[in-house]
Amino acid sequence: MGKLHTLVYTSQVGLGATLLQVEEVARSAATHNATTGVTGVLLTDGSRFLQYIEGLEGAMVNAWSRISSASCHNNIAELARSVGGPRRFPYWPMRWLPVEPEDLRIAMLSDWRGLLRREEVTMFQVPTGIERVNRLIDPYEGVDLPDWWEAATW
């Protein structure tokens, strides 16, 4: 079995992209990823994306090709890439979640070197990028989203 590859990037939501299109792209990605073993999360504040994806090398090459050619976003910037380490989102072939603009901005500007997640963060340590993402998604882990979710707007 190969090593797990991880990629984190940020991008701008494409001009005129709607919540419905984001939902459609995430749903399509989840369907495709479920068959290839890619997992991850897509955070958005309505104008920017931050996505964390993980999977085996071949599947990640394919996922990156799909991501980089998607018309729902532009100005893609890689924040981190790594090989090895644990799978962080084993049950999410792709899940998108709304976040506050300031929370997304802070996560984007955080330290992504090595995708480090410490067991415990003391009050004197600045959280890493993955620690900030985990704080944003903690309320949603293990929770099915309600029916109104698909009709939500920013």
N, C-alpha and C positions, 0 to 999 in steps of 0.2 A: 504494500500500500504506500502511496506517495505522501509527501508532506503537505500539510495545509498551507495554502497561500492566502494572504489577506491583503485587501486594498481598501483604502479610505480616500475619498475625493470629495470635493465640493464643486458646485456649479450654480449658475444663475437659471432660474425658471425662465423658459422661453417666453418671448413677448406674446401675449394672447393665450397662453396655456391656462387651462381651467382646472379646477379641482377634479372634475370628472375625468379629464385626460390623465392627470396624475394617478388617479385611482385605476384607470384602465392600464396604464403602463406598469404600475405595481402589480396588478392582478396577472397581467401577461408574463411579467418577470417571475412571479411566484410559481406559475404553472410550468414555465420552462425550467426554472431552477430546481423544482421538485424532482424533475427527471434527471438532472445533471449533478445534484448534490451541492449546489451553491446555496448558501444561507446568508442572511443579513438583514439590515434595517435601513430605511430611507427616512431621514428627518427633513422636514420642510417648515419654513415660516411663511410660505406663500410667495416669496421672491427668491429664495435660495434653497439649495439642497445640500445635505451632507449625507453621504452614503457609505456604509461599512459593509463589505461583502467578503465572503470566505468560501474556499472550496479547493479542490485539487487543481493542479496546474492547467490541464487541458480545458476543464470546465470554466476556469477563471479567464483564460484567453478568450473563450467564446463569449462569456458574460461581458468582458470589457469591450469586445467588438460591438455587442448589442448596445451597451451603454453609450459608447463614444459616437455611435451613429444615430442615437435617438434624437428626434426633433423637439422634444419637450424641454430641452435645456441647452445651454451654451456656456462658454467660458469655463470649461472643465479644468480644475487644478488638483493634481494629486497631492494629498497630505501625507500619506504613509503607505508603505508596501513592506510586507515581511513574508518570510517562509518559516514554517514551524510554529509551534505554540498551540494553545487549545482552541477549539471551536467555541465561539462565544454565543452564537445564536442557532443552536442545533435544531430548533423546532420552527424556525421562521424562514421558509424558502424566500420570502421577501415580505416585509411589513413596512408600511409607511405610517408615520406618526407626525402630527402637527406639534410644533414647539414655538415658544415665544422667540421673536427676533433676537433679543438680547442673549438668550440662552444659546441659540444657534451660533451667534457671533462669537461668544466666549468659547464654545466647543471648537469652532473652526480655528481660533487663534491659540488653542492650547498646544501643549507639547505632545506630539505624536510619535516622537522617536521611539522605535522599538515596540510600539503599541503596548506600553507598560501598564499593567494594572496591579497595584499593590494590594496585599491582603487587607491592610488598614491604612487609612490616610489620617495623619494627625493634624491638629489645627495649625501646625507650622509648615505643612507641606501643601504646595499648590497641586490641585488635582491634574492628572494627565488628561489628554484628549479622550481616551477610552473610558476613563473614570467618569468624566463629565457626560459622555453619551450614556453610560450605564445609569447614571442618576436620572437622566431624562426619560429613559425607557422603563425604569423600575416600576412605576405605577401600572404599566401595561403588560408586564410579564405574566403569563398564565391567564390573561383576561381576554375573553372574546368581546369584540367591539359590538356595541348595540346597533340596531337597525338604522337609527338616525345618523350614524357615523357617515354613511355614504352621501347623505344629503347636506352635511355640514359645509359651511362656507367660512372664509376668513373675513 
